[in-house]
Amino acid sequence: MNSELQSKKVPPARNPRNWDLWRLLTCIVTGRKCKYTVLPTTGVPDRDVMFTLYNEIGMYGVKEIPDPNLLDLGVKFHTLEDFIKDSLVPHLKI
């Protein structure tokens, strides 16, 4: 392992959070109309604060996704389309 990476925090993510892209790709993969709806509240105030911060800042802030260090190591990532086909569609049973 690269000793320089041992002390770094490296997000294991490939795709930035982009809900319009998720919705569009889900429509394409499933052949169905899709709608993304944001709930005004979860009913749990602390969770609402967390989701608000996540929506405004993102999970990784300004960190480049995918992390260049992982790409340099040759880490292969699945695509968003793969996730939708392999995980989301079976989960939703569509």
Secondary structure, 3 states (H helix, E strand, C coil): CCHHHCCCCCCCCCCCCCHHHHHHHHHHHHCCCCCCCCCCCCCCHHHHHHHHHHHHHCCCCCCCCCCHHHHHCCCCCCCHHHHHHHHHHHHHCC
